[in-house]
Amino acid sequence: MSKQEIIEKTLEAMNRLPEEKVVEVFDFAEFILKKYEEFLLNEGIQEWTSKSKTYEFLENEEEIYSVNDLKVIYNAKR
């Protein structure tokens, strides 16, 4: 079924519903749309930041500390 067919069938069903139920369908559609817009926004932000060169300097950062610099060494094994 195509998108247009789904829209038409949904409109037919909504025309048979009482007004308060149509409002519920509308509210749900708005909720889904907002979630989708947030998803697209987050995807865009992730793509933008992954291409950013802001932290590129950290890739070649030299190691200035080692385990030998620790005053206390905690053993994670139990």
C-alpha positions in Angstrom: 0.0 0.0 0.0 1.4 3.4 -1.0 1.6 6.4 1.3 -1.2 8.1 -0.5 -3.5 5.0 -0.1 -2.7 4.9 3.6 -3.6 8.6 3.9 -6.8 8.2 2.1 -7.9 5.1 4.1 -7.0 7.0 7.3 -9.1 9.9 6.3 -12.0 7.6 5.5 -11.7 6.1 8.9 -11.4 9.5 10.6 -14.5 10.7 8.8 -16.5 7.9 10.5 -15.2 8.8 14.0 -16.7 11.2 16.4 -14.9 14.6 16.7 -13.2 13.8 20.1 -11.6 10.7 18.6 -10.4 12.7 15.5 -8.8 15.1 18.0 -7.0 12.1 19.6 -5.8 10.9 16.2 -4.5 14.4 15.4 -2.8 14.7 18.8 -1.1 11.3 18.3 0.0 12.3 14.7 1.5 15.6 16.1 3.3 13.6 18.8 4.8 11.2 16.2 5.8 14.1 14.0 7.6 15.9 16.9 9.5 12.7 17.8 10.5 12.3 14.1 11.6 15.9 13.9 13.7 15.4 17.1 15.2 12.3 15.6 16.2 14.2 12.4 17.6 17.0 14.5 19.7 14.6 16.5 20.9 12.8 13.4 21.9 16.2 11.9 23.8 17.2 15.1 25.6 13.9 15.2 26.6 14.1 11.6 27.7 17.7 12.0 29.8 17.0 15.1 31.4 13.9 13.6 32.7 16.0 10.8 33.8 18.8 13.1 37.6 19.3 13.5 37.2 20.9 16.9 38.9 18.1 18.8 41.2 17.1 16.0 44.2 18.2 18.1 43.5 15.4 20.6 44.3 12.7 18.0 48.0 13.5 18.1 48.2 14.3 21.8 51.3 13.0 23.5 51.1 10.9 26.6 52.3 13.1 29.5 51.3 10.7 32.3 51.8 7.0 32.8 50.9 4.5 35.5 54.2 5.3 37.2 52.9 8.8 38.0 50.1 7.4 40.2 50.5 7.8 43.9 47.9 5.2 44.7 47.0 2.3 42.4 43.6 0.8 43.0 43.1 -2.8 42.0 39.8 -3.3 40.2 39.9 -7.1 40.7 37.9 -8.5 43.6 
